[in-house]
Each structure stands twice: as C-alpha cells, then as structure tokens.
Amino acid sequence: MAFQRWQIGLDIQNGQLCALGIERRRHGWQLRHWWQQALPHDTLRNGVLQTSALLQEMLTRWQRHLPKRYSLRVGLPPQLVLQRTLPLPETSLREPALSRYVAASAPRLFPVEASTLSLDYRLAGAANQLQVTAARREVITQWLSPLLQAGLHPDVFELSSLALMQVAMRLPLQPQQLLVHPLGEHWLWTIAGEDATSGASSDALTLAHLYETFPQIKTVFCTSPHLLPEAEVQHVKPLALLRYRQPPLPAQEGDFAIALGLALRPEDR
C-alpha cells in the first residue's frame, strides 16, 4: 500500500459523510475504497463545519485505513464563497506574478477586507479571464482543523457544485442537459454545454420548478431515484464511470456523486 496513490473525495453534509478513493489504471479508474457514515443534521451550519467529538473520532478512525500516499480533495458548500471574473492583463503573467495580480485585484472584486480572505483562481470560460473564488480564512480554518487533527492533509478544497460538474462531463451530458444532486435541505445542479454552469439551490426540487428555472434544458438527470420519480427524469449511477469495481458496492451509489467528482478532479497545474 505504501506505493499506491489514491485520489480521494470527501463529502461532508448534514446527515451523512461520504468518502471515495480511486486509483488510475491503464484502461480506466479502479474503485479502491468507499466509506459512508451517518452524521447529525447540524454538522453544517450555514455551510460551516461544526467540529464534534463524533466527527473527530470518525475522521481519525478513517485515516487509519488510508494508504500513505493519497491526494485528498474536500467538498466545500457553494454558499461559503464569492466568485468574480477578472480580466487577464495584456502582458502574459506567470507565477508568482499572476498570484500577486489576483491578490492586488481582490479589494475591488470583493466587498470584504482582503486580508480576511483565502483566494483561488482558474481560467474562466473565456481565455482572457480568470474566475476568482474567495472564502473567509476563518471558515476554511474551521473546515481544516478537524481534518488536520485526524492526520488528514487535504490537497484542495473544491466547490461541491464543481465536483458535480466533473461527473456531468464524464457521463457525458450533452449540451442543455441538466444534472441535479439532492442534499436534504438543498440541491446542487450543473448544466452541460460550451458554457457549462453549476450552482446550488434551496428551492423545492420538482420537475415543474426545474423547467421554470432552467427553460433552456432538454433533459433532466438526477443522482437519486426517489426524489424525482417522474418518467421524464433519467437516473444516474455515478460509479458506472469507473471501469473497475468490486462488490460490495454502496446501496445508493448516487450518494457518492460529489465524492466521486472530487476524486476525479484533475490535478492543478
């Protein structure tokens, strides 16, 4: 196990925790590990992780079952962040100059004291723009603290909605097809296409509401077979994206959609 390197997605929600580890093989991905545990329904408050003795014990026990080498990606609720687009300067910048450019632009992008923010950025849909994501440092610290105490060292925090987009890209969804993932009190969504978008909603999850909110969509896919049972909705089995799977498998594999999307997330360059 010492020479293996798993890519692991960790999805912590009110009510449950889902983790999934995969390893790249010559002809596709292999499912190496999955883990699901019930959690209290106040584990997240307004998206902020609340550390408890139960959660800490679970994470510590889980860490003992992981190989020495892994890349851990942790899902972050979309409501915790602000996102803005930033035009790239005409002069091409490389790191660390690009990082300094983003940091200098932060005060005019976000109505918050820049020193209190953690910043991340990536190329937006347009090649001459960056998508800048900001989250409060104290919130990131609250998420990070129980993980570090358990001996877990995340490589990245990724928005759960973007993790769902990773799944949609690999299904693959066609343009103007919608994928939704229920999460109890809210749900995540992503629409495929050249200008693929994603987000979260706390509105009622009904077929009528989806077509009203997203009038451009042609087909609805859902990770749960229970909440949208209408004949027009297609049920997605995320673990079918993995070439190598060995029973036992989760009874409700849709629960692992976000964890899988996190695990499949490409490495940063």
SULHU-V416781 format. One record per residue. N is the residue number from 1. SS is DSSP state (H for helix, E for strand, - for the rest). PHI is phi in radians with two decimals (999 if undefined). OMEGA is omega as a letter, one per 30 degrees, with the letter a starting at -180 (* if undefined). Layout:
# SULHU-V416781
{{N SS PHI OMEGA} {N SS PHI OMEGA}}
This chain:
# SULHU-V416781
{{1 - 999 a} {2 - -1.13 a} {3 - -1.75 l} {4 - -1.48 l} {5 E -2.29 l} {6 E -1.48 l} {7 E -1.79 a} {8 E -2.10 l} {9 E -1.86 l} {10 E -2.13 a} {11 E -2.06 a} {12 E -1.88 a} {13 E -2.31 l} {14 - -1.09 l} {15 - 1.79 a} {16 E -2.84 l} {17 E -2.17 l} {18 E -2.23 l} {19 E -2.30 a} {20 E -2.58 l} {21 E -2.04 l} {22 E -2.27 l} {23 E -2.40 a} {24 E -1.32 l} {25 E -2.04 a} {26 - -1.04 a} {27 - -1.94 l} {28 E 2.59 a} {29 E -1.61 l} {30 E -1.95 l} {31 E -1.31 a} {32 E -1.81 a} {33 E -2.89 l} {34 E -2.48 a} {35 E -2.64 a} {36 E -2.40 a} {37 E -2.41 l} {38 E -1.32 l} {39 - -2.30 l} {40 - -1.05 a} {41 - -1.42 l} {42 - -2.01 l} {43 - -1.11 l} {44 E -1.97 l} {45 E -2.13 a} {46 - 0.96 l} {47 - 1.51 a} {48 E -1.60 a} {49 E -1.25 l} {50 - -1.81 l} {51 - -1.22 l} {52 - -2.42 l} {53 H -1.08 l} {54 H -1.14 l} {55 H -1.07 a} {56 H -1.08 l} {57 H -1.16 l} {58 H -1.08 a} {59 H -1.12 l} {60 H -1.12 l} {61 H -1.16 l} {62 H -1.12 a} {63 H -1.01 a} {64 - -1.20 a} {65 - -1.68 a} {66 - -1.67 l} {67 - -1.20 a} {68 - -1.22 a} {69 E -1.96 l} {70 E -2.75 l} {71 E -2.03 a} {72 E -1.73 l} {73 E -2.07 a} {74 E -2.00 l} {75 E -1.32 l} {76 E -2.10 a} {77 - -1.04 a} {78 H -1.04 a} {79 H -1.21 a} {80 H -1.49 a} {81 E -2.14 l} {82 E -2.00 l} {83 E -2.27 l} {84 E -2.45 l} {85 E -1.74 a} {86 E -2.31 l} {87 E -1.11 l} {88 - -1.30 l} {89 - -1.16 a} {90 - -1.09 l} {91 - -1.40 a} {92 - -1.15 a} {93 - -2.02 l} {94 - -2.06 l} {95 - -1.19 g} {96 - -1.59 a} {97 H -1.10 l} {98 H -1.14 l} {99 H -1.09 l} {100 H -1.16 l} {101 H -1.11 l} {102 H -1.14 a} {103 H -1.09 l} {104 H -1.20 a} {105 H -1.48 a} {106 H -0.99 a} {107 H -1.03 l} {108 H -1.58 l} {109 H -1.53 a} {110 - -2.20 a} {111 - -1.41 a} {112 - -2.41 l} {113 - -0.98 a} {114 H -1.04 a} {115 H -1.20 l} {116 H -1.62 a} {117 E -1.89 l} {118 E -1.77 a} {119 E -1.99 l} {120 E -2.43 a} {121 E -2.72 l} {122 E -2.67 l} {123 E -1.11 l} {124 - -1.44 l} {125 - -1.00 l} {126 - -1.39 a} {127 - -1.15 a} {128 - -1.77 a} {129 E -2.35 l} {130 E -1.89 l} {131 E -1.75 a} {132 E -1.80 l} {133 E -2.00 a} {134 E -2.23 l} {135 E -2.40 l} {136 E -1.15 a} {137 H -1.03 a} {138 H -1.13 l} {139 H -1.20 l} {140 H -1.06 l} {141 H -1.09 l} {142 H -1.14 l} {143 H -1.28 a} {144 H -1.34 a} {145 H -0.98 a} {146 H -1.15 l} {147 H -1.18 l} {148 H -1.12 l} {149 H -1.09 l} {150 - -1.49 a} {151 - 1.45 l} {152 - -1.78 a} {153 - -2.20 a} {154 E -1.14 l} {155 E -1.39 a} {156 E -2.78 l} {157 E -1.76 a} {158 E -2.16 l} {159 E -1.09 a} {160 H -1.04 l} {161 H -1.16 l} {162 H -1.29 l} {163 H -1.13 l} {164 H -1.11 l} {165 H -1.11 l} {166 H -1.06 l} {167 H -1.15 a} {168 H -1.05 a} {169 H -1.14 a} {170 H -1.66 a} {171 H -1.06 f} {172 - -1.64 l} {173 - -1.32 l} {174 - -1.54 l} {175 - -0.91 l} {176 - 1.19 l} {177 E -1.82 a} {178 E -1.94 l} {179 E -2.04 l} {180 E -2.11 a} {181 E -2.32 a} {182 E -1.23 l} {183 - -2.38 l} {184 - 1.35 a} {185 - -1.43 l} {186 - -2.66 l} {187 E -2.57 l} {188 E -1.78 a} {189 E -2.53 l} {190 E -2.62 l} {191 E -1.97 a} {192 - -1.41 l} {193 - 2.44 l} {194 - -1.05 l} {195 - -1.85 a} {196 - -1.00 a} {197 E -2.28 l} {198 E -2.67 l} {199 E 3.12 l} {200 E -2.30 l} {201 E -2.54 l} {202 - -1.93 l} {203 - -1.25 l} {204 - -1.07 a} {205 - -1.62 l} {206 - -2.27 a} {207 H -1.10 l} {208 H -1.07 a} {209 H -1.16 a} {210 H -1.08 a} {211 H -1.24 l} {212 H -1.29 a} {213 H -1.32 a} {214 - -2.13 a} {215 - -1.13 a} {216 - -1.44 a} {217 - -1.32 a} {218 - -1.83 a} {219 E -2.46 l} {220 E -1.95 l} {221 E -2.00 a} {222 E -2.45 l} {223 - -1.41 l} {224 - -1.95 l} {225 - -1.47 a} {226 - -1.86 a} {227 - -1.46 l} {228 - -2.24 a} {229 - -1.42 a} {230 - -1.01 a} {231 - -1.08 a} {232 - -1.34 a} {233 E -1.73 l} {234 E -1.78 a} {235 E -1.48 a} {236 - -1.81 l} {237 - -1.94 a} {238 H -1.04 a} {239 H -1.21 l} {240 H -1.14 l} {241 H -1.27 a} {242 - -1.65 a} {243 - -1.27 a} {244 E -2.02 l} {245 - -2.37 a} {246 - -2.29 l} {247 - -1.05 g} {248 - -1.39 l} {249 - -1.92 l} {250 - -1.03 l} {251 - -1.13 l} {252 - -2.07 a} {253 H -1.20 l} {254 H -1.06 l} {255 H -1.05 a} {256 H -1.72 a} {257 H -1.04 a} {258 H -1.24 l} {259 H -1.04 l} {260 H -1.16 l} {261 H -1.05 l} {262 H -1.14 a} {263 H -1.11 a} {264 H -1.41 a} {265 - -0.97 l} {266 - -1.09 l} {267 - -1.14 l} {268 - -1.25 l} {269 - -2.10 *}}
